[in-house]
Amino acid sequence: MPPPSLTQRAHAVILEVLRPGDWAIDATAGNGNDTLLLANTVGPTGRVLAYDTQEAAIERTRERLASTGVGHVELRRECHSELAQLNTAEIGTVR
């Protein structure tokens, strides 16, 4: 059996760390695969903030989330460098 891919290993770490009700950030939404994993992991009581600079990536992610009924994700079409502007008093700890 081949060793797990880098993506599989990253997902395993995410699943070890995140809990329902947590906040999570996807700094590069892309096709929405990781955004969906984060959203499913934190559940409806949690929240996900997903960034991407490309409108097409935001739209693909929006479509992927809508097709699964996930609604607790905020999509932002901007660079993840904007993370520094987050109000940490509002969101608390981000994992």
Long-range contacts (C-beta under 8 A, 24 or more apart in sequence): 11-37, 14-38, 14-41, 15-41, 17-95, 18-42, 18-46, 18-95, 20-45, 20-46, 21-45, 21-46, 22-46, 22-95, 23-47, 23-48, 23-49, 23-91, 23-92, 23-93, 23-94, 23-95, 24-48, 24-49, 24-94, 24-95, 25-49, 25-50, 25-51, 25-80, 25-83, 25-94, 26-50, 26-51, 27-51, 27-80, 27-83, 28-52, 28-57, 28-80, 29-57, 29-58, 29-60, 29-61, 29-75, 30-57, 30-60, 30-61, 31-57, 31-60, 31-61, 31-64, 32-60, 32-61, 32-62, 32-63, 32-64, 32-65, 33-64, 35-61, 35-64, 35-65, 35-73, 36-64, 36-65, 36-68, 36-70, 38-73, 39-65, 39-70, 39-72, 39-73, 40-70, 42-72, 43-72, 44-71, 44-72, 46-72, 47-72, 47-73, 47-74, 47-91, 48-72, 48-73, 48-74, 49-73, 49-74, 49-76, 49-86, 50-74, 50-75, 50-76, 51-76, 51-77, 51-78, 51-79, 51-80, 51-82, 51-83, 52-76, 52-77, 53-77, 53-78, 53-79
